[in-house]
Amino acid sequence: MGGQKTPGNGVYGVAQPDRDYSEKNLEGLVEELLEYNPLLQSLVAKINASRAFIPQASAPDDPRLSFEASNIPVGDPSFSRTPMTGMQIYLRQKVPFPGKLRLKKKIAESRATQAEDEHLERLNQLVAEFKGAAHDYSYAINAADISRKTIGRLQALTKALEAKYAVGEVPQQDVLKTKVELSKMHERLIRQDRMADKLASRINTLLNRPAKTPLKVVVPKNTLTGVPYGLDDLRNIARHSRHWLNRADKVIDEAEHRYKLARKELLPDFDFSAGYRIRSNSIEGPVLGEDFFSAGVIINIPVWTTRKQDKRVEQTRYLVAAAKKEKEALVQETIYQVEKLFLEVAQRKEQYELYHSRIVPESEAALVSSRRSYEANEVDYLNVITNELNLFQVQLLMHQYYFEHEKKIAELEMAIGKPLAQLPFAGGAL
């Protein structure tokens, strides 16, 4: 996702005086999520660790300095009794065959970019999860509000029925029926309020807020988020923007670099050495007290190639093939996700618009009509209570389809790898 803030240093369960806990809309809460979520902070630390490893991977081994005193007589220790006695200083340096360190650096760079893509992918997943929880919370608040309004109407209806029952105008069963439905509605309200509390706790956890911080959310109006592109365009966007696919490309690069490095392992490394021998003046020997200089090189001889180096080449070749096939599987899965979510978004849109434009208004009109007819003794009471409960159900479904639509939009943004708001408007496919 573009334009993210770098995660901060919030500590869960500890009040942070500089944080803003005031009422926010969804986008404001997402910004807070990106700044304070500890999982994202952990992934950023892993990125920095991967970057710090790059210069290590391409650095040669440290030179080795050795010092030794050799051939010192045991009976009378002295550096001047025999020409064999002396002090030696050696400097050794191991040098890999040319190209090996460069390949190791490329492998480390690939791992670092994989960590970056993993961070961005997990960020998108976390944002989709967070938006899903926020939409569920908003639905629970809306559902509770619908329940309270229905309870208010049922309570008014109960009082009117009790007054009519007192003068013998209605049977007792009408009063009891209303009270039973009223009790059921109170039970639904309890469940909805508890669900809102649980979702608020989940949101606070994702935001890394202290426990039981009051959640103040601007509940969105019922305006559906549009999709600016058609299915073919969204497929192409996903192929280029989905960070999981970008990471798969880096995994292939790493595997190919490891394959090249395995082939390089057939070539020897070099261990250069230079030494200086310090000798004291001696009465014996053809070279009296003169110091010596020596130099040399050691190379490893790959004599077990069929069991080691050749098998390593074979192993890495298979890993390259596996990485490419994994990328193909990820592409197919991503395309499936985009197609599935696109169709689900379209379905929820159609369902919501049907309920918003027809079913809910018709149910409201049916309830008003049944009440008038009941007051005129044209229909029985069952017709009234049935329309009342039907209105409650269709209002819940309308809000459910709205918030499910918005949740599917968040999941679609995760599947294509970027928010729809970042895409230029192209006429509105959905």
Legacy VTK file of the C-alpha trace (Angstrom):
# vtk DataFile Version 3.0
C-alpha trace
ASCII
DATASET POLYDATA
POINTS 430 float
0.000 0.000 0.000
1.306 3.419 -0.850
1.792 6.274 1.559
2.051 4.205 4.725
3.536 5.688 7.822
6.516 4.026 9.424
5.298 2.106 12.466
6.063 3.775 15.762
7.146 2.387 19.102
3.851 1.837 20.933
3.792 -0.680 23.778
0.587 -2.634 24.218
-1.229 -2.191 27.509
0.609 1.027 28.372
-1.046 4.407 28.031
0.738 6.619 25.498
0.011 10.269 26.278
0.882 11.542 22.794
-1.712 9.315 21.095
-5.050 10.578 19.904
-8.018 8.495 21.072
-10.662 10.881 19.799
-13.456 9.916 17.425
-12.129 8.882 14.006
-13.436 7.560 10.744
-12.167 4.340 9.206
-9.266 5.951 7.360
-8.097 7.678 10.536
-8.138 4.369 12.372
-6.156 2.709 9.568
-3.480 5.402 9.866
-3.277 4.689 13.593
-3.008 0.972 12.840
-0.051 1.502 10.504
1.735 3.622 13.085
1.265 1.566 16.224
0.592 -2.089 15.357
3.401 -4.183 16.932
3.360 -6.860 14.211
4.166 -4.243 11.579
6.914 -2.882 13.829
8.347 -6.397 14.061
8.357 -6.767 10.273
10.108 -3.406 9.870
12.798 -4.583 12.293
13.234 -7.742 10.202
13.652 -5.605 7.075
16.374 -3.577 8.792
18.057 -6.795 9.938
18.026 -8.138 6.361
19.527 -4.922 5.038
22.239 -5.010 7.701
23.235 -8.491 6.529
23.956 -7.404 2.917
27.448 -5.949 3.562
28.238 -8.939 5.792
27.449 -11.388 3.004
29.862 -9.747 0.575
32.661 -9.139 3.082
35.707 -11.435 2.837
36.950 -13.442 5.811
39.037 -11.589 8.376
42.799 -11.915 7.887
44.520 -14.172 10.411
47.700 -13.109 12.195
49.764 -15.739 13.943
52.910 -15.553 16.078
55.106 -18.423 17.229
58.483 -18.986 18.789
60.021 -22.166 17.385
62.930 -24.512 18.041
63.913 -23.087 21.443
66.402 -25.358 23.268
64.854 -27.002 26.320
67.970 -27.311 28.491
69.113 -23.699 28.117
66.318 -21.595 26.527
67.866 -18.964 24.288
67.217 -17.411 20.918
70.915 -17.285 19.988
72.276 -20.776 20.694
71.266 -22.348 17.409
70.336 -21.039 13.953
67.167 -23.145 14.079
65.677 -20.922 16.803
63.519 -17.953 15.816
60.249 -16.073 16.051
57.757 -16.271 13.207
54.954 -13.914 12.263
52.415 -15.074 9.671
49.599 -13.183 7.990
46.996 -15.289 6.205
44.021 -14.281 4.096
41.377 -16.539 2.578
40.104 -15.288 -0.776
37.062 -16.945 -2.425
37.161 -17.637 -6.128
36.164 -14.465 -8.039
32.384 -14.073 -8.300
31.418 -15.976 -5.149
31.157 -12.927 -2.883
29.190 -11.048 -5.536
26.662 -13.894 -5.693
26.426 -14.024 -1.897
25.676 -10.300 -1.900
22.942 -10.782 -4.507
21.385 -13.535 -2.376
21.384 -11.228 0.651
19.874 -8.379 -1.384
17.152 -10.711 -2.607
16.364 -11.795 0.964
16.101 -8.142 2.008
13.651 -7.307 -0.785
11.669 -10.429 0.129
11.380 -9.084 3.670
10.101 -5.770 2.290
7.478 -7.475 0.125
6.479 -9.708 3.040
6.016 -6.611 5.181
3.835 -4.923 2.567
1.793 -8.085 1.992
1.229 -8.588 5.708
0.381 -4.899 5.997
-2.329 -5.285 3.344
-3.649 -8.413 5.044
-3.716 -6.649 8.403
-5.526 -3.640 6.960
-8.129 -5.946 5.381
-8.537 -7.782 8.702
-8.828 -4.490 10.557
-11.371 -3.062 8.135
-13.351 -6.288 8.426
-13.434 -5.945 12.219
-14.361 -2.254 11.930
-17.223 -3.012 9.521
-18.445 -5.828 11.776
-18.366 -3.381 14.675
-20.298 -0.792 12.675
-22.857 -3.432 11.707
-23.267 -4.460 15.365
-23.860 -0.804 16.304
-26.404 -0.390 13.486
-28.123 -3.666 14.372
-28.391 -2.624 18.017
-29.856 0.712 16.937
-32.458 -1.094 14.785
-33.287 -3.363 17.724
-33.772 -0.401 20.053
-36.094 1.308 17.592
-38.075 -1.908 17.165
-38.223 -2.335 20.942
-39.553 1.208 21.232
-42.311 0.486 18.737
-43.184 -2.813 20.432
-43.307 -1.157 23.836
-45.694 1.494 22.507
-47.757 -1.233 20.903
-47.835 -3.210 24.165
-49.170 -0.208 26.088
-51.864 0.356 23.483
-52.861 -3.316 23.547
-52.956 -3.417 27.341
-55.299 -0.410 27.319
-57.552 -2.125 24.783
-57.412 -5.403 26.690
-58.484 -3.618 29.864
-61.742 -2.598 28.149
-62.147 -5.936 26.385
-61.373 -4.756 22.849
-58.522 -7.236 22.211
-57.830 -10.771 23.444
-55.121 -11.407 25.993
-53.126 -13.493 23.492
-52.365 -10.354 21.470
-50.811 -8.732 24.531
-48.859 -11.867 25.440
-47.657 -12.338 21.867
-46.251 -8.810 21.827
-44.541 -9.265 25.193
-42.923 -12.500 24.030
-41.546 -10.784 20.900
-40.445 -7.857 23.044
-38.483 -10.197 25.318
-36.869 -11.876 22.298
-35.901 -8.471 20.982
-34.257 -7.585 24.299
-32.292 -10.844 24.121
-31.122 -9.981 20.592
-30.051 -6.548 21.797
-27.960 -8.088 24.574
-26.162 -10.301 22.039
-25.602 -7.375 19.684
-24.185 -5.175 22.455
-21.854 -7.968 23.618
-20.727 -8.572 20.045
-19.953 -4.861 19.692
-17.902 -5.006 22.908
-15.894 -8.004 21.644
-15.240 -6.336 18.307
-14.193 -3.120 20.054
-11.703 -5.157 22.091
-10.332 -6.731 18.893
-9.963 -3.323 17.254
-8.142 -1.917 20.297
-5.804 -4.912 20.224
-4.935 -4.352 16.559
-4.434 -0.645 17.260
-2.129 -1.525 20.177
-4.237 0.578 22.514
-4.475 0.007 26.266
-7.193 -2.463 27.245
-10.735 -1.072 27.592
-9.901 2.173 25.789
-13.274 3.634 24.734
-13.687 3.126 20.993
-15.055 6.156 19.178
-15.763 5.398 15.538
-17.566 7.470 12.961
-20.016 4.869 11.645
-20.093 5.298 7.854
-23.198 6.312 5.960
-24.752 3.718 3.682
-22.860 4.773 0.552
-21.293 1.845 -1.261
-17.621 2.038 -2.224
-17.315 1.849 -5.998
-14.940 -0.335 -8.015
-13.314 1.800 -10.735
-12.186 -1.066 -12.992
-13.542 -4.208 -14.593
-12.430 -7.741 -13.831
-9.770 -7.966 -16.572
-8.130 -4.748 -15.397
-8.168 -5.914 -11.777
-6.473 -9.174 -12.773
-3.667 -7.242 -14.472
-3.317 -4.862 -11.524
-3.018 -7.833 -9.157
-0.298 -9.433 -11.288
1.868 -6.325 -10.940
0.847 -4.948 -7.524
0.295 -7.983 -5.298
3.321 -8.010 -3.005
3.143 -11.772 -2.501
3.756 -12.209 -6.248
6.611 -9.706 -6.153
8.113 -11.672 -3.283
7.784 -14.870 -5.332
9.874 -13.213 -8.076
12.565 -12.439 -5.496
12.466 -16.048 -4.275
13.135 -17.168 -7.858
16.024 -14.691 -8.101
17.499 -16.001 -4.860
17.194 -19.603 -6.030
18.912 -18.779 -9.322
21.752 -16.991 -7.510
22.167 -20.006 -5.206
22.328 -22.249 -8.274
25.081 -20.098 -9.784
26.926 -20.084 -6.467
26.673 -23.874 -6.260
28.322 -24.141 -9.665
31.034 -21.748 -8.478
31.715 -24.097 -5.556
33.324 -26.455 -8.085
36.118 -23.883 -8.276
38.678 -23.657 -5.456
39.151 -20.906 -2.908
42.611 -19.473 -2.152
44.322 -19.105 1.201
47.301 -16.752 0.827
49.963 -16.461 3.497
53.050 -14.332 4.093
55.516 -14.919 6.923
58.545 -13.307 8.456
61.051 -15.227 10.635
63.182 -13.235 13.055
66.480 -14.852 14.039
69.135 -13.763 16.538
72.869 -13.794 15.725
74.224 -17.291 16.012
77.763 -18.585 16.000
76.709 -21.500 13.873
75.017 -21.882 10.557
75.756 -20.760 7.051
73.501 -17.705 7.368
74.390 -16.049 10.652
71.334 -14.405 12.244
69.714 -13.354 8.995
65.904 -13.102 8.966
63.778 -15.149 6.565
60.709 -14.283 4.506
58.233 -16.828 3.183
54.983 -16.775 1.205
52.537 -19.351 -0.026
49.046 -20.218 -1.125
46.695 -23.053 -0.201
43.795 -24.149 -2.380
41.095 -26.641 -1.592
40.796 -29.511 -4.061
37.164 -30.541 -4.757
37.738 -34.279 -4.908
34.273 -35.303 -3.658
32.364 -33.486 -6.375
29.979 -36.328 -7.130
28.850 -36.422 -3.484
29.046 -32.747 -2.568
29.331 -30.025 -5.199
27.468 -31.856 -7.974
24.633 -32.716 -5.593
24.499 -29.121 -4.412
24.152 -27.984 -8.012
21.383 -30.543 -8.513
19.671 -29.456 -5.290
19.669 -25.763 -6.197
18.451 -26.528 -9.717
15.418 -28.247 -8.217
14.887 -25.277 -5.900
14.786 -22.948 -8.913
12.140 -25.133 -10.555
10.167 -25.292 -7.294
10.237 -21.498 -6.884
8.952 -20.982 -10.423
6.106 -23.468 -9.932
5.226 -21.847 -6.632
5.005 -18.493 -8.409
2.620 -20.034 -10.966
0.432 -21.419 -8.171
0.388 -18.039 -6.402
-0.607 -16.276 -9.618
-3.500 -18.685 -10.152
-4.628 -18.359 -6.529
-4.439 -14.563 -6.706
-6.473 -14.464 -9.926
-9.057 -16.750 -8.323
-9.259 -14.482 -5.268
-9.748 -11.396 -7.444
-12.472 -13.064 -9.536
-14.244 -14.493 -6.470
-14.193 -11.204 -4.576
-15.223 -9.194 -7.627
-18.315 -11.385 -8.031
-19.073 -11.248 -4.306
-18.819 -7.463 -4.322
-21.239 -7.341 -7.266
-23.622 -9.724 -5.475
-23.625 -7.706 -2.229
-24.128 -4.507 -4.202
-27.170 -5.900 -5.966
-28.590 -7.305 -2.722
-28.091 -4.059 -0.839
-29.585 -1.912 -3.583
-32.594 -4.245 -3.837
-33.257 -4.008 -0.105
-32.518 -0.280 0.060
-34.659 0.729 -2.910
-37.528 -1.770 -2.709
-37.752 -4.328 0.080
-37.222 -2.033 3.088
-39.502 0.778 1.822
-42.174 -1.798 0.899
-41.873 -3.428 4.334
-42.205 -0.041 6.044
-45.304 0.696 3.966
-46.728 -2.750 4.739
-46.290 -2.170 8.478
-47.994 1.232 8.351
-50.827 -0.222 6.262
-51.325 -3.212 8.587
-51.474 -0.963 11.651
-54.100 1.233 10.054
-56.087 -1.796 8.940
-55.818 -3.328 12.405
-57.074 -0.135 14.012
-59.997 -0.243 11.587
-60.604 -3.911 12.486
-59.907 -4.967 8.890
-57.026 -7.399 9.714
-56.128 -9.397 12.794
-53.245 -8.624 15.126
-51.024 -11.402 13.713
-50.717 -9.368 10.517
-49.350 -6.391 12.472
-46.765 -8.289 14.505
-45.682 -10.256 11.423
-45.020 -7.034 9.475
-43.219 -5.530 12.473
-40.834 -8.467 12.731
-40.447 -8.609 8.949
-39.373 -4.947 8.892
-36.835 -5.680 11.616
-35.370 -8.584 9.628
-35.147 -6.776 6.292
-33.520 -3.726 7.901
-30.918 -5.993 9.455
-30.310 -7.698 6.115
-29.946 -4.375 4.313
-27.242 -3.255 6.751
-25.655 -6.687 6.675
-25.320 -6.579 2.869
-23.904 -3.058 3.054
-21.163 -3.916 5.532
-20.433 -7.244 3.839
-19.980 -5.289 0.605
-17.468 -2.999 2.321
-15.642 -5.989 3.845
-15.388 -7.616 0.418
-14.020 -4.347 -0.955
-11.277 -4.443 1.713
-10.481 -8.052 0.807
-10.417 -7.157 -2.894
-7.929 -4.364 -2.153
-5.760 -6.894 -0.353
-5.998 -9.305 -3.303
-4.921 -6.724 -5.895
-2.264 -5.251 -3.604
-3.397 -1.632 -3.331
-6.395 0.460 -2.204
-9.045 1.174 -4.814
-8.752 4.859 -3.910
-5.248 4.847 -5.419
-6.573 3.684 -8.788
-7.619 6.346 -11.282
-11.369 6.390 -11.840
-12.318 4.605 -15.053
-16.063 5.054 -15.274
-17.071 2.840 -12.378
-17.319 -0.856 -13.200
-19.232 -1.586 -9.981
LINES 1 431
430 0 1 2 3 4 5 6 7 8 9 10 11 12 13 14 15 16 17 18 19 20 21 22 23 24 25 26 27 28 29 30 31 32 33 34 35 36 37 38 39 40 41 42 43 44 45 46 47 48 49 50 51 52 53 54 55 56 57 58 59 60 61 62 63 64 65 66 67 68 69 70 71 72 73 74 75 76 77 78 79 80 81 82 83 84 85 86 87 88 89 90 91 92 93 94 95 96 97 98 99 100 101 102 103 104 105 106 107 108 109 110 111 112 113 114 115 116 117 118 119 120 121 122 123 124 125 126 127 128 129 130 131 132 133 134 135 136 137 138 139 140 141 142 143 144 145 146 147 148 149 150 151 152 153 154 155 156 157 158 159 160 161 162 163 164 165 166 167 168 169 170 171 172 173 174 175 176 177 178 179 180 181 182 183 184 185 186 187 188 189 190 191 192 193 194 195 196 197 198 199 200 201 202 203 204 205 206 207 208 209 210 211 212 213 214 215 216 217 218 219 220 221 222 223 224 225 226 227 228 229 230 231 232 233 234 235 236 237 238 239 240 241 242 243 244 245 246 247 248 249 250 251 252 253 254 255 256 257 258 259 260 261 262 263 264 265 266 267 268 269 270 271 272 273 274 275 276 277 278 279 280 281 282 283 284 285 286 287 288 289 290 291 292 293 294 295 296 297 298 299 300 301 302 303 304 305 306 307 308 309 310 311 312 313 314 315 316 317 318 319 320 321 322 323 324 325 326 327 328 329 330 331 332 333 334 335 336 337 338 339 340 341 342 343 344 345 346 347 348 349 350 351 352 353 354 355 356 357 358 359 360 361 362 363 364 365 366 367 368 369 370 371 372 373 374 375 376 377 378 379 380 381 382 383 384 385 386 387 388 389 390 391 392 393 394 395 396 397 398 399 400 401 402 403 404 405 406 407 408 409 410 411 412 413 414 415 416 417 418 419 420 421 422 423 424 425 426 427 428 429
